Amino acid sequence: MFILTENPSIADKFLMELRDVTIQKDGMRFRKNLERIGEILAYEISKSMEFRENEIQTPLASMTVKIPEANPVIFAVLRASLPFYQGFLNYFDQAESGFIGAFREEGDTIKINLGYHASPSLEGKTIILADPMLATGKSFLKSIQTLLNHGTPKIIHIAAVIASPEGIQFLQENLKVPFRLWIGALDKELNSKSYIVPGLGDAGDLAFGQKI
């Protein structure tokens, strides 16, 4: 598991602005910071990918460079992850994309409703599933179980800006396909309503306006 904040970097400033109640009121900045974290995690994920040599010609000489063997398929979990997803797409700009509409129904227990999904073939491919908040882990699990209907991927990279220990443990215990976790920050816990603490609030509302 990769946790971005284990080593101090400029990403800590972006995460601070995402959390700060005075700064996060600026929706444009909030979206941009989600995008920035997506770009940073895309760069980190790229280090784990397979590369091949490619011969190119500069104005002065030919040379051999290394480029990714294949492009991933990037999935956005609507709606909160759209800016985060854009950060990945900025770097993997030739990637295929897929989209998942998932929301949780409040009640005595958390129920995940998966109302929409669109996916290319996933057979043998590298998948990046991007969602800003990894809380209970149930939406990630249900999303991945649905996506497996489109083929068996080589590996799934699960990317989140903020995660809870409970959500990570849930995925480690219940997800039965090869995967790696890429986290911006690992927070303390979930509260009684299964929200991440200290967290940042509702990422979708902060990015796009409060829903009714």
Secondary structure, DSSP 4 states (H G I P E B T S, - for coil): -EEGGGS--THHHHHHHHH-TTTTT-HHHHHHHHHHHHHHHHHHHHTTS-EEEEEEE-SS-EEEEEEESS--EEEEEETTTHHHHHHHHHHSTT-EEEEEEEEEEPSSS-EEEEEEEE----TT-EEEEE-SEESSSHHHHHHHHHHGGG---SEEEEEEEEE-HHHHHHHHHH--S-EEEEEEEE-SEE-TTS-EES--S-HHHHHH----
